[in-house]
Amino acid sequence: MPVGAYETWRDAVLDFLHVRVAPAAAPAVAPNTQAKTQAQALKAVNFNPVTTGPLAPQFNLTDPAVTARVTFVKASALGLVDGLKAMMISGTCADMDVRPTFYGYETGKAMTMSIRRKLKDNRLDFVLAMNVSAHDFRHSVESGGQTRAWAQEQLLARANDNQRYVIKVTTPDGVSQEMTGIVANGAVVTVQGISAFLQPGTNVIEAWPEQSCMVGGYMEGRRIEVAYNP
């Protein structure tokens, strides 16, 4: 039966529902949801993104014997994130309690580490944690031009913008090997294991973020001189 301009009552009802019924309101979002999300992002850690190549880790970062040391370097690197610091190496040997000594910013002195016992096959298993650099954002905060919240937002944006790292090991004979393609994947800290075959003398471990001043701008935090004298 025709109903006004409609062929049937059904057409009239469908038109009414389509035109006049407001869509359901979006579910309310708790006021602190965004803050929680950002807080979680500022603790995000990426584990062992590279497992191939000349420096590929020949040990398991989830091994119970290694996890306590992984926890240590992760916590150290997250502290650097919280302080809006430049990227530096937070490192430790994977299978023994030997860690590099950091002498301080602007000392011009690389970190040092000494290994006096014979390593099996002269292989050093090492865990590095690398934080996304935020010192440039911190300077803006310290000058009063920006807020800490702004700096944290910029840090997270950098972590999400294909932040990549490079790790390089140079033995006393001058031969170098690099691990590249270490991507942050949005994490503010990247934990990477490496296995390097050392030679007696001073071996050098370096790490830096791509598109940076590499090691030269912050040698104190991005170079470890390993004295290997078995």
N, CA, C and O of each residue as an XYZ file, in Angstrom:
920
protein
N       0.855     -1.200      0.000
C       0.000      0.000      0.000
C       0.885      1.242      0.000
O       1.797      1.326      0.823
N       0.655      2.215     -0.892
C       1.448      3.448     -0.905
C       1.228      4.245      0.375
O       0.109      4.328      0.882
N       2.323      4.839      0.899
C       2.247      5.672      2.096
C       2.879      7.005      1.760
O       4.104      7.128      1.788
N       2.076      8.007      1.443
C       2.613      9.291      1.035
C       3.501      9.121     -0.173
O       3.061      8.636     -1.216
N       4.779      9.529     -0.031
C       5.731      9.421     -1.141
C       6.365      8.047     -1.217
O       7.187      7.805     -2.101
N       6.003      7.123     -0.302
C       6.635      5.816     -0.230
C       5.711      4.748     -0.781
O       4.489      4.887     -0.719
N       6.274      3.706     -1.307
C       5.504      2.598     -1.855
C       4.833      1.781     -0.763
O       3.696      1.335     -0.913
N       5.583      1.582      0.385
C       5.039      0.766      1.471
C       5.386      1.401      2.808
O       6.204      2.318      2.876
N       4.752      0.903      3.881
C       5.118      1.337      5.235
C       6.585      0.998      5.536
O       7.286      1.756      6.206
N       7.030     -0.154      5.026
C       8.419     -0.572      5.269
C       9.405      0.458      4.735
O      10.383      0.790      5.404
N       9.147      0.973      3.513
C      10.047      1.987      2.949
C      10.068      3.236      3.801
O      11.120      3.844      3.995
N       8.907      3.624      4.314
C       8.822      4.828      5.139
C       9.621      4.667      6.433
O      10.336      5.575      6.857
N       9.478      3.464      7.062
C      10.189      3.215      8.328
C      11.698      3.180      8.102
O      12.450      3.761      8.885
N      12.154      2.503      7.036
C      13.587      2.434      6.750
C      14.172      3.810      6.493
O      15.281      4.112      6.931
N      13.420      4.649      5.778
C      13.907      6.001      5.510
C      14.006      6.802      6.792
O      14.947      7.570      6.990
N      13.019      6.615      7.664
C      13.034      7.326      8.939
C      14.259      6.928      9.761
O      14.958      7.780     10.308
N      14.504      5.625      9.840
C      15.643      5.142     10.621
C      16.963      5.612     10.040
O      17.876      5.951     10.793
N      17.085      5.639      8.748
C      18.330      6.031      8.093
C      18.635      7.514      8.276
O      19.783      7.898      8.496
N      17.604      8.335      8.184
C      17.824      9.779      8.177
C      17.806     10.381      9.557
O      18.584     11.291      9.844
N      16.919      9.885     10.438
C      16.647     10.625     11.664
C      17.265     10.018     12.917
O      17.387     10.704     13.931
N      17.652      8.768     12.872
C      18.201      8.143     14.074
C      19.698      8.423     14.143
O      20.448      8.031     13.250
N      20.125      9.094     15.193
C      21.539      9.447     15.356
C      22.360      8.197     15.618
O      21.885      7.279     16.287
N      23.604      8.141     15.097
C      24.458      6.974     15.359
C      24.831      6.900     16.831
O      24.860      7.910     17.535
N      25.112      5.701     17.274
C      25.496      5.506     18.674
C      26.766      6.283     18.989
O      27.687      6.352     18.175
N      26.799      6.859     20.168
C      27.969      7.643     20.578
C      29.163      6.718     20.768
O      29.010      5.574     21.195
N      30.357      7.224     20.447
C      31.580      6.448     20.654
C      31.785      6.210     22.136
O      31.455      7.079     22.944
N      32.313      5.077     22.511
C      32.531      4.815     23.942
C      33.466      5.850     24.555
O      34.438      6.292     23.942
N      33.134      6.213     25.780
C      33.933      7.224     26.467
C      35.343      6.708     26.711
O      35.527      5.530     27.019
N      36.349      7.584     26.576
C      37.747      7.236     26.809
C      38.184      7.841     28.137
O      38.018      9.038     28.369
N      38.736      7.014     28.993
C      39.189      7.511     30.293
C      40.213      8.617     30.095
O      41.068      8.511     29.216
N      40.144      9.678     30.895
C      41.058     10.819     30.719
C      42.528     10.457     30.776
O      43.352     11.107     30.133
N      42.873      9.415     31.546
C      44.294      9.095     31.697
C      44.773      8.015     30.731
O      45.903      7.539     30.842
N      43.910      7.624     29.774
C      44.312      6.568     28.840
C      45.511      6.980     28.009
O      46.450      6.203     27.833
N      45.481      8.214     27.492
C      46.598      8.685     26.672
C      47.880      8.739     27.475
O      48.944      8.363     26.982
N      47.783      9.209     28.723
C      48.975      9.277     29.573
C      49.538      7.885     29.831
O      50.753      7.690     29.833
N      48.638      6.908     30.051
C      49.101      5.542     30.287
C      49.791      4.991     29.050
O      50.828      4.334     29.142
N      49.202      5.266     27.892
C      49.790      4.776     26.650
C      51.184      5.340     26.445
O      52.098      4.616     26.051
N      51.352      6.632     26.709
C      52.665      7.243     26.541
C      53.662      6.674     27.561
O      54.817      6.408     27.230
N      53.204      6.495     28.791
C      54.091      5.939     29.818
C      54.568      4.542     29.428
O      55.728      4.193     29.643
N      53.666      3.745     28.853
C      54.053      2.406     28.411
C      55.046      2.485     27.251
O      56.002      1.712     27.189
N      54.812      3.424     26.334
C      55.710      3.581     25.183
C      57.101      3.987     25.629
O      58.092      3.607     25.005
N      57.183      4.762     26.710
C      58.480      5.223     27.208
C      59.245      4.119     27.941
O      60.351      4.349     28.430
N      58.668      2.941     28.015
C      59.350      1.781     28.611
C      59.484      0.634     27.611
O      59.908     -0.463     27.974
N      59.119      0.891     26.345
C      59.132     -0.174     25.342
C      60.556     -0.574     24.980
O      61.408      0.279     24.731
N      60.804     -1.875     24.954
C      62.133     -2.414     24.665
C      62.036     -3.408     23.514
O      61.147     -4.259     23.479
N      62.960     -3.285     22.585
C      63.046     -4.182     21.427
C      64.211     -5.138     21.665
O      65.327     -4.699     21.941
N      63.957     -6.454     21.559
C      64.983     -7.434     21.889
C      65.552     -8.120     20.653
O      64.817     -8.683     19.842
N      66.871     -8.060     20.529
C      67.639     -8.858     19.574
C      67.066     -8.844     18.153
O      66.747     -9.902     17.612
N      66.930     -7.661     17.542
C      66.341     -7.615     16.207
C      67.197     -8.252     15.115
O      66.663     -8.646     14.079
N      68.528     -8.364     15.322
C      69.406     -8.929     14.293
C      69.998    -10.241     14.800
O      70.574    -10.299     15.886
N      69.848    -11.282     14.003
C      70.350    -12.605     14.408
C      71.243    -13.243     13.355
O      71.567    -14.427     13.442
N      71.640    -12.458     12.363
C      72.519    -12.983     11.317
C      73.697    -12.031     11.116
O      73.696    -10.916     11.638
N      74.701    -12.476     10.355
C      75.846    -11.624     10.069
C      77.054    -11.992     10.891
O      76.985    -12.891     11.729
N      78.178    -11.303     10.661
C      79.446    -11.677     11.311
C      79.459    -11.510     12.822
O      80.238    -12.173     13.506
N      78.610    -10.636     13.356
C      78.568    -10.425     14.807
C      77.318    -11.040     15.437
O      76.999    -10.753     16.591
N      76.625    -11.867     14.697
C      75.376    -12.457     15.192
C      75.596    -13.165     16.522
O      76.590    -13.871     16.692
N      74.684    -12.985     17.458
C      74.846    -13.621     18.773
C      74.779    -15.141     18.676
O      73.886    -15.697     18.036
N      75.727    -15.794     19.315
C      75.752    -17.251     19.349
C      75.364    -17.738     20.742
O      75.834    -18.769     21.225
N      74.493    -16.960     21.362
C      73.944    -17.319     22.670
C      72.511    -16.809     22.702
O      72.102    -16.035     21.838
N      71.757    -17.243     23.694
C      70.339    -16.918     23.790
C      70.105    -15.881     24.885
O      70.450    -16.107     26.045
N      69.512    -14.734     24.508
C      69.252    -13.681     25.488
C      68.207    -14.087     26.522
O      68.101    -13.459     27.575
N      67.430    -15.141     26.225
C      66.421    -15.586     27.178
C      66.930    -16.717     28.077
O      66.188    -17.234     28.912
N      68.193    -17.096     27.901
C      68.800    -18.109     28.765
C      68.787    -17.585     30.206
O      69.188    -16.445     30.444
N      68.339    -18.389     31.161
C      68.286    -17.929     32.556
C      69.612    -17.380     33.068
O      69.634    -16.503     33.931
N      70.724    -17.901     32.533
C      72.036    -17.416     32.969
C      72.333    -16.023     32.441
O      73.234    -15.349     32.941
N      71.588    -15.586     31.439
C      71.851    -14.303     30.788
C      70.814    -13.242     31.158
O      71.115    -12.049     31.119
N      69.610    -13.658     31.512
C      68.507    -12.718     31.681
C      68.770    -11.642     32.738
O      68.350    -10.497     32.574
N      69.468    -12.009     33.827
C      69.752    -11.007     34.868
C      70.638     -9.900     34.311
O      70.468     -8.734     34.665
N      71.574    -10.251     33.449
C      72.452     -9.242     32.853
C      71.697     -8.414     31.817
O      71.947     -7.218     31.664
N      70.767     -9.064     31.105
C      69.921     -8.323     30.165
C      69.070     -7.306     30.931
O      68.911     -6.167     30.493
N      68.531     -7.721     32.063
C      67.723     -6.821     32.895
C      68.536     -5.617     33.336
O      68.026     -4.497     33.380
N      69.803     -5.849     33.664
C      70.675     -4.755     34.108
C      70.873     -3.711     33.016
O      70.704     -2.517     33.263
N      71.230     -4.152     31.803
C      71.495     -3.182     30.741
C      70.207     -2.497     30.296
O      70.218     -1.321     29.931
N      69.095     -3.235     30.327
C      67.809     -2.649     29.959
C      67.447     -1.525     30.931
O      67.032     -0.445     30.510
N      67.606     -1.782     32.226
C      67.292     -0.767     33.228
C      68.204      0.447     33.083
O      67.759      1.584     33.240
N      69.465      0.208     32.786
C      70.414      1.312     32.604
C      70.005      2.184     31.426
O      70.029      3.412     31.514
N      69.630      1.544     30.323
C      69.243      2.296     29.129
C      67.924      3.042     29.338
O      67.768      4.165     28.858
N      66.982      2.434     30.042
C      65.714      3.115     30.323
C      65.943      4.333     31.216
O      65.216      5.322     31.122
N      66.954      4.260     32.081
C      67.311      5.422     32.889
C      67.810      6.575     32.025
O      67.534      7.740     32.311
N      68.545      6.241     30.968
C      69.011      7.263     30.029
C      67.838      7.880     29.277
O      67.826      9.082     29.010
N      66.850      7.050     28.938
C      65.644      7.558     28.286
C      64.930      8.542     29.203
O      64.532      9.625     28.775
N      64.773      8.161     30.454
C      64.087      9.023     31.418
C      64.817     10.353     31.597
O      64.191     11.391     31.812
N      66.148     10.309     31.507
C      66.934     11.526     31.655
C      67.101     12.310     30.370
O      67.790     13.331     30.345
N      66.465     11.832     29.287
C      66.557     12.478     27.969
C      68.027     12.637     27.545
O      68.453     13.707     27.112
N      68.777     11.554     27.681
C      70.211     11.578     27.399
C      70.512     11.168     25.952
O      69.659     10.638     25.240
N      71.751     11.435     25.553
C      72.217     10.981     24.243
C      72.354      9.465     24.250
O      72.531      8.853     25.303
N      72.269      8.857     23.049
C      72.437      7.413     22.958
C      73.843      7.012     23.401
O      74.836      7.568     22.931
N      73.912      6.047     24.304
C      75.194      5.485     24.707
C      75.023      3.987     24.892
O      73.903      3.485     24.988
N      76.130      3.287     24.939
C      76.106      1.839     25.136
C      75.931      1.523     26.615
O      76.714      1.975     27.450
N      74.907      0.751     26.932
C      74.800      0.115     28.241
C      75.121     -1.350     27.975
O      74.355     -2.039     27.301
N      76.241     -1.831     28.498
C      76.683     -3.162     28.096
C      77.205     -4.011     29.226
O      77.562     -3.512     30.293
N      77.243     -5.315     28.972
C      77.804     -6.267     29.918
C      78.134     -7.556     29.177
O      77.519     -7.872     28.159
N      79.095     -8.288     29.689
C      79.367     -9.611     29.141
C      78.179    -10.518     29.453
O      77.560    -10.400     30.510
N      77.869    -11.413     28.537
C      76.690    -12.254     28.701
C      76.903    -13.395     29.677
O      75.958    -13.858     30.315
N      78.142    -13.848     29.796
C      78.387    -15.057     30.588
C      79.328    -14.843     31.760
O      79.800    -15.811     32.356
N      79.605    -13.606     32.096
C      80.450    -13.317     33.267
C      80.174    -11.886     33.718
O      79.741    -11.049     32.926
N      80.426    -11.618     34.977
C      80.138    -10.297     35.543
C      81.274     -9.328     35.252
O      82.005     -8.920     36.154
N      81.411     -8.973     34.007
C      82.410     -7.990     33.582
C      81.691     -6.924     32.770
O      81.036     -7.226     31.772
N      81.818     -5.674     33.205
C      81.131     -4.566     32.551
C      82.113     -3.445     32.273
O      83.120     -3.310     32.969
N      81.827     -2.646     31.265
C      82.719     -1.512     30.964
C      82.612     -0.421     32.009
O      81.571     -0.246     32.642
N      83.696      0.307     32.182
C      83.731      1.463     33.093
C      83.501      2.731     32.291
O      84.187      2.982     31.300
N      82.538      3.526     32.719
C      82.224      4.803     32.068
C      82.873      5.920     32.874
O      82.673      6.011     34.086
N      83.652      6.771     32.204
C      84.420      7.795     32.919
C      83.730      9.157     32.961
O      84.202     10.065     33.644
N      82.637      9.308     32.251
C      81.886     10.558     32.347
C      81.824     11.333     31.047
O      82.709     11.240     30.196
N      80.761     12.093     30.921
C      80.546     12.918     29.736
C      81.594     14.025     29.661
O      81.966     14.607     30.679
N      82.058     14.307     28.470
C      83.042     15.356     28.175
C      84.419     15.063     28.780
O      85.237     15.970     28.928
N      84.673     13.802     29.128
C      86.017     13.438     29.589
C      86.929     13.153     28.400
O      88.153     13.191     28.524
N      86.323     12.868     27.246
C      87.106     12.522     26.070
C      87.745     11.155     26.174
O      88.657     10.831     25.414
N      87.266     10.343     27.120
C      87.869      9.032     27.361
C      86.849      7.935     27.090
O      85.746      7.959     27.636
N      87.214      6.981     26.255
C      86.329      5.857     25.965
C      86.153      4.982     27.196
O      86.997      4.978     28.093
N      85.055      4.243     27.232
C      84.875      3.254     28.287
C      85.930      2.151     28.145
O      86.430      1.904     27.047
N      86.258      1.506     29.229
C      87.244      0.431     29.189
C      86.699     -0.813     29.890
O      85.838     -0.734     30.766
N      87.227     -1.953     29.477
C      86.834     -3.220     30.070
C      88.020     -4.169     29.942
O      88.695     -4.185     28.913
N      88.272     -4.947     30.964
C      89.426     -5.843     30.955
C      88.979     -7.293     31.119
O      88.190     -7.620     32.005
N      89.506     -8.159     30.238
C      89.227     -9.596     30.322
C      90.573    -10.307     30.398
O      91.380    -10.245     29.470
N      90.798    -10.976     31.510
C      92.101    -11.596     31.725
C      92.076    -13.103     31.639
O      93.122    -13.751     31.671
N      90.888    -13.663     31.531
C      90.833    -15.127     31.408
C      90.634    -15.523     29.951
O      90.106    -14.755     29.146
N      91.059    -16.704     29.638
C      90.947    -17.220     28.280
C      89.483    -17.516     27.954
O      88.824    -18.278     28.662
N      88.983    -16.910     26.882
C      87.626    -17.177     26.430
C      87.644    -18.377     25.485
O      88.586    -18.551     24.712
N      86.623    -19.185     25.550
C      86.537    -20.323     24.647
C      86.487    -19.834     23.205
O      85.615    -19.050     22.833
N      87.422    -20.303     22.411
C      87.552    -19.883     21.010
C      87.770    -18.374     20.883
O      87.562    -17.792     19.819
N      88.195    -17.747     21.993
C      88.401    -16.286     22.032
C      87.116    -15.511     21.711
O      87.166    -14.373     21.244
N      85.977    -16.138     21.967
C      84.689    -15.518     21.625
C      84.096    -14.769     22.801
O      83.878    -15.330     23.875
N      83.839    -13.485     22.574
C      83.192    -12.649     23.580
C      81.703    -12.562     23.265
O      81.319    -12.092     22.194
N      80.866    -13.012     24.194
C      79.420    -12.843     24.091
C      79.052    -11.612     24.903
O      79.312    -11.538     26.104
N      78.452    -10.663     24.236
C      78.237     -9.351     24.847
C      76.814     -8.879     24.574
O      76.257     -9.131     23.505
N      76.237     -8.193     25.552
C      74.876     -7.645     25.428
C      74.950     -6.127     25.494
O      75.504     -5.561     26.436
N      74.382     -5.473     24.478
C      74.333     -4.013     24.447
C      72.879     -3.565     24.494
O      72.010     -4.175     23.870
N      72.622     -2.494     25.239
C      71.326     -1.814     25.179
C      71.601     -0.405     24.676
O      72.495      0.281     25.170
N      70.824      0.014     23.692
C      71.006      1.331     23.074
C      69.712      2.122     23.179
O      68.652      1.645     22.775
N      69.799      3.318     23.716
C      68.621      4.166     23.891
C      68.493      5.170     22.759
O      69.494      5.590     22.180
N      67.270      5.551     22.446
C      67.039      6.589     21.446
C      67.563      7.916     21.994
O      67.223      8.304     23.111
N      68.383      8.605     21.217
C      68.957      9.880     21.655
C      67.883     10.936     21.859
O      66.974     11.080     21.041
N      67.996     11.667     22.951
C      67.034     12.739     23.227
C      67.706     13.968     23.808
O      67.034     14.865     24.317
N      69.057     14.017     23.733
C      69.770     15.140     24.350
C      69.421     16.471     23.690
O      69.393     17.506     24.356
N      69.154     16.446     22.377
C      68.795     17.696     21.703
C      67.454     18.218     22.201
O      67.253     19.429     22.304
N      66.528     17.297     22.513
C      65.238     17.715     23.063
C      65.408     18.211     24.501
O      64.742     19.159     24.919
N      66.306     17.564     25.256
C      66.538     17.991     26.634
C      67.069     19.417     26.684
O      66.693     20.188     27.566
N      67.935     19.770     25.749
C      68.473     21.128     25.724
C      67.372     22.161     25.540
O      67.434     23.245     26.121
N      66.355     21.830     24.730
C      65.235     22.748     24.531
C      64.428     22.909     25.812
O      63.906     23.987     26.095
N      64.328     21.819     26.590
C      63.617     21.883     27.861
C      64.405     22.705     28.877
O      63.846     23.556     29.568
N      65.710     22.443     28.959
C      66.548     23.147     29.930
C      66.633     24.640     29.647
O      66.824     25.434     30.567
N      66.496     25.027     28.391
C      66.535     26.455     28.048
C      65.209     27.146     28.331
O      65.101     28.368     28.238
N      64.191     26.343     28.681
C      62.886     26.916     28.973
C      61.992     27.073     27.759
O      60.881     27.593     27.864
N      62.471     26.627     26.607
C      61.692     26.812     25.389
C      60.616     25.763     25.187
O      59.647     25.996     24.464
N      60.782     24.588     25.830
C      59.817     23.515     25.653
C      59.599     22.788     26.980
O      60.354     22.964     27.936
N      58.554     21.972     27.013
C      58.236     21.212     28.213
C      58.814     19.800     28.121
O      59.188     19.337     27.044
N      58.878     19.139     29.247
C      59.353     17.749     29.274
C      58.398     16.855     28.478
O      58.835     15.936     27.786
N      57.086     17.130     28.578
C      56.114     16.336     27.828
C      56.373     16.455     26.328
O      56.271     15.469     25.598
N      56.702     17.642     25.877
C      57.022     17.846     24.452
C      58.246     17.013     24.071
O      58.257     16.360     23.028
N      59.278     17.039     24.924
C      60.510     16.288     24.633
C      60.229     14.793     24.545
O      60.774     14.103     23.684
N      59.380     14.296     25.434
C      59.048     12.871     25.403
C      58.291     12.502     24.130
O      58.494     11.428     23.565
N      57.419     13.401     23.686
C      56.691     13.155     22.435
C      57.663     13.096     21.252
O      57.520     12.258     20.362
N      58.643     13.988     21.254
C      59.637     13.989     20.178
C      60.494     12.723     20.208
O      60.841     12.170     19.164
N      60.826     12.277     21.411
C      61.615     11.054     21.571
C      60.856      9.857     20.989
O      61.430      9.042     20.266
N      59.566      9.759     21.311
C      58.762      8.649     20.805
C      58.614      8.729     19.290
O      58.616      7.707     18.604
N      58.486      9.935     18.778
C      58.398     10.102     17.320
C      59.682      9.630     16.651
O      59.638      9.022     15.582
N      60.824      9.906     17.272
C      62.111      9.469     16.718
C      62.211      7.944     16.757
O      62.716      7.332     15.816
N      61.740      7.339     17.827
C      61.767      5.878     17.931
C      60.914      5.238     16.834
O      61.242      4.162     16.332
N      59.840      5.894     16.475
C      58.934      5.358     15.460
C      59.367      5.698     14.038
O      58.823      5.160     13.074
N      60.341      6.585     13.912
C      60.753      7.050     12.585
C      61.952      6.241     12.072
O      62.974      6.799     11.674
N      61.797      4.916     12.092
C      62.833      4.031     11.538
C      64.213      4.262     12.156
O      65.226      4.193     11.460
N      64.252      4.542     13.483
C      65.541      4.692     14.154
C      66.353      3.410     13.998
O      65.866      2.319     14.297
N      67.595      3.546     13.527
C      68.473      2.398     13.315
C      69.808      2.611     14.028
O      70.244      3.740     14.251
N      70.438      1.497     14.377
C      71.735      1.538     15.045
C      72.753      0.699     14.272
O      72.403     -0.177     13.481
N      74.016      1.000     14.530
C      75.128      0.235     13.973
C      76.038     -0.190     15.120
O      76.314      0.603     16.020
N      76.503     -1.432     15.091
C      77.496     -1.914     16.051
C      78.736     -2.343     15.265
O      78.636     -3.016     14.239
N      79.894     -1.941     15.762
C      81.147     -2.238     15.063
C      82.173     -2.766     16.053
O      82.323     -2.226     17.149
N      82.876     -3.819     15.666
C      83.952     -4.386     16.486
C      85.227     -4.388     15.670
O      85.255     -4.873     14.539
N      86.298     -3.835     16.262
C      87.598     -3.773     15.587
C      88.632     -4.493     16.446
O      88.799     -4.180     17.625
N      89.313     -5.446     15.853
C      90.341     -6.204     16.563
C      91.701     -5.517     16.414
O      91.852     -4.639     15.564
N      92.693     -5.901     17.225
C      94.003     -5.227     17.194
C      94.699     -5.226     15.842
O      95.553     -4.376     15.592
N      94.352     -6.162     14.966
C      94.982     -6.183     13.641
C      94.348     -5.183     12.676
O      94.729     -5.111     11.507
N      93.362     -4.400     13.180
C      92.744     -3.371     12.354
C      91.539     -3.822     11.555
O      90.941     -3.018     10.841
N      91.167     -5.094     11.659
C      90.015     -5.612     10.915
C      88.727     -5.284     11.679
O      88.631     -5.498     12.887
N      87.745     -4.763     10.947
C      86.475     -4.383     11.555
C      85.324     -5.209     10.990
O      85.328     -5.592      9.820
N      84.356     -5.470     11.834
C      83.114     -6.115     11.416
C      81.949     -5.297     11.960
O      82.004     -4.784     13.077
N      80.894     -5.183     11.155
C      79.756     -4.364     11.550
C      78.465     -5.168     11.555
O      78.281     -6.102     10.774
N      77.585     -4.779     12.455
C      76.210     -5.269     12.459
C      75.327     -4.069     12.133
O      75.319     -3.077     12.863
N      74.596     -4.166     11.048
C      73.714     -3.083     10.624
C      72.268     -3.593     10.576
O      71.999     -4.768     10.827
N      71.352     -2.683     10.249
C      69.948     -3.078     10.156
C      69.285     -3.290     11.504
O      68.258     -3.963     11.592
N      69.860     -2.724     12.553
C      69.263     -2.838     13.890
C      68.204     -1.744     14.009
O      68.540     -0.575     14.196
N      66.955     -2.108     13.904
C      65.857     -1.141     13.859
C      65.143     -1.086     15.207
O      64.876     -2.121     15.817
N      64.839      0.120     15.664
C      64.189      0.298     16.963
C      62.766     -0.241     16.985
O      62.281     -0.673     18.031
N      62.097     -0.219     15.841
C      60.710     -0.702     15.765
C      59.800     -0.008     16.777
O      58.920     -0.631     17.370
N      60.028      1.291     16.962
C      59.175      2.059     17.861
C      59.576      2.007     19.316
O      58.989      2.711     20.138
N      60.565      1.190     19.662
C      60.985      1.056     21.061
C      62.021      2.118     21.417
O      62.844      2.495     20.584
N      61.975      2.595     22.653
C      62.935      3.613     23.093
C      64.278      2.984     23.454
O      65.292      3.679     23.509
N      64.291      1.674     23.701
C      65.532      0.947     24.011
C      65.585     -0.310     23.145
O      64.596     -1.032     23.015
N      66.744     -0.557     22.560
C      66.963     -1.775     21.780
C      68.087     -2.575     22.428
O      69.197     -2.072     22.597
N      67.800     -3.805     22.786
C      68.790     -4.707     23.375
C      69.258     -5.664     22.288
O      68.450     -6.345     21.657
N      70.573     -5.709     22.075
C      71.133     -6.548     21.014
C      72.315     -7.346     21.547
O      73.207     -6.796     22.193
N      72.314     -8.634     21.275
C      73.458     -9.464     21.627
C      74.416     -9.570     20.458
O      73.990     -9.578     19.303
N      75.704     -9.650     20.748
C      76.715     -9.884     19.711
C      77.704    -10.933     20.205
O      77.909    -11.099     21.408
N      78.304    -11.627     19.266
C      79.413    -12.538     19.571
C      80.586    -12.123     18.695
O      80.497    -12.158     17.468
N      81.683    -11.731     19.329
C      82.853    -11.230     18.603
C      84.070    -12.055     18.984
O      84.265    -12.389     20.152
N      84.880    -12.380     17.998
C      86.100    -13.149     18.242
C      87.253    -12.178     18.466
O      87.671    -11.464     17.554
N      87.757    -12.167     19.699
C      88.778    -11.200     20.094
C      90.180    -11.704     19.790
O      90.406    -12.890     19.551
N      91.113    -10.758     19.809
C      92.534    -11.050     19.718
C      93.217    -10.439     20.934
O      92.732     -9.444     21.473
N      94.332    -11.013     21.377
C      95.057    -10.409     22.495
C      95.403     -8.956     22.175
O      95.836     -8.631     21.069
N      95.203     -8.098     23.161
C      95.439     -6.670     22.962
C      94.150     -5.892     23.140
O      93.226     -6.353     23.811
N      94.088     -4.713     22.540
C      92.920     -3.848     22.689
C      91.951     -4.028     21.523
O      92.268     -3.712     20.376
N      90.779     -4.537     21.838
C      89.690     -4.684     20.885
C      88.682     -3.571     21.161
O      88.488     -3.177     22.311
N      88.051     -3.071     20.120
C      87.156     -1.917     20.283
C      85.734     -2.271     19.859
O      85.503     -2.772     18.759
N      84.787     -2.001     20.757
C      83.365     -2.141     20.452
C      82.775     -0.737     20.366
O      82.951      0.073     21.276
N      82.076     -0.452     19.274
C      81.443      0.850     19.095
C      79.998      0.666     18.660
O      79.659     -0.323     18.010
N      79.152      1.616     19.019
C      77.762      1.595     18.568
C      77.267      3.030     18.475
O      77.653      3.896     19.260
N      76.399      3.257     17.490
C      75.867      4.611     17.307
C      74.556      4.552     16.527
O      74.299      3.573     15.827
N      73.730      5.583     16.638
C      72.523      5.637     15.813
C      72.849      6.166     14.429
O      73.654      7.086     14.289
N      72.227      5.590     13.402
C      72.411      6.128     12.062
C      71.921      7.577     12.013
O      71.106      7.993     12.837
N      72.418      8.325     11.054
C      72.060      9.734     10.876
C      72.425     10.534     12.121
O      71.675     11.403     12.565
N      73.591     10.222     12.672
C      74.091     10.954     13.836
C      75.555     11.286     13.580
O      76.087     11.014     12.504
N      76.194     11.873     14.577
C      77.624     12.170     14.460
C      78.466     10.939     14.769
O      79.668     11.038     15.015
N      77.813      9.775     14.751
C      78.470      8.488     14.969
C      79.161      8.457     16.327
O      78.576      8.874     17.326
N      80.392      7.970     16.374
C      81.086      7.842     17.657
C      81.800      9.135     18.022
O      81.921      9.471     19.200
N      82.268      9.854     17.021
C      83.097     11.029     17.276
C      82.461     12.087     18.153
O      83.154     12.767     18.910
N      81.146     12.235     18.060
C      80.487     13.262     18.864
C      80.299     12.880     20.309
O      80.047     13.747     21.146
N      80.416     11.601     20.627
C      80.190     11.150     22.001
C      80.979      9.858     22.234
O      80.412      8.814     22.559
N      82.291      9.955     22.061
C      83.146      8.786     22.205
C      83.016      8.166     23.593
O      83.082      6.945     23.737
N      82.831      9.004     24.614
C      82.776      8.504     25.986
C      81.678      7.464     26.187
O      81.826      6.546     26.994
N      80.578      7.610     25.451
C      79.453      6.709     25.641
C      79.248      5.706     24.524
O      78.394      4.826     24.632
N      80.028      5.825     23.440
C      79.766      4.971     22.276
C      80.976      4.111     21.866
O      80.951      3.459     20.822
N      82.014      4.115     22.680
C      83.180      3.276     22.402
C      83.630      2.575     23.667
O      83.722      3.181     24.735
N      83.912      1.269     23.527
C      84.446      0.472     24.641
C      85.766     -0.131     24.182
O      85.816     -0.828     23.169
N      86.814      0.132     24.910
C      88.117     -0.471     24.626
C      88.285     -1.694     25.531
O      88.394     -1.582     26.752
N      88.303     -2.858     24.890
C      88.360     -4.110     25.628
C      89.789     -4.641     25.624
O      90.314     -5.037     24.583
N      90.404     -4.644     26.787
C      91.772     -5.185     26.919
C      91.644     -6.697     27.147
O      91.182     -7.139     28.199
N      92.056     -7.467     26.159
C      91.967     -8.912     26.254
C      93.377     -9.472     26.387
O      94.158     -9.492     25.435
N      93.676     -9.927     27.608
C      95.019    -10.437     27.914
C      94.885    -11.771     28.656
O      95.062    -11.835     29.872
N      94.568    -12.841     27.901
C      94.367    -14.145     28.564
C      95.687    -14.726     29.068
O      95.702    -15.812     29.648
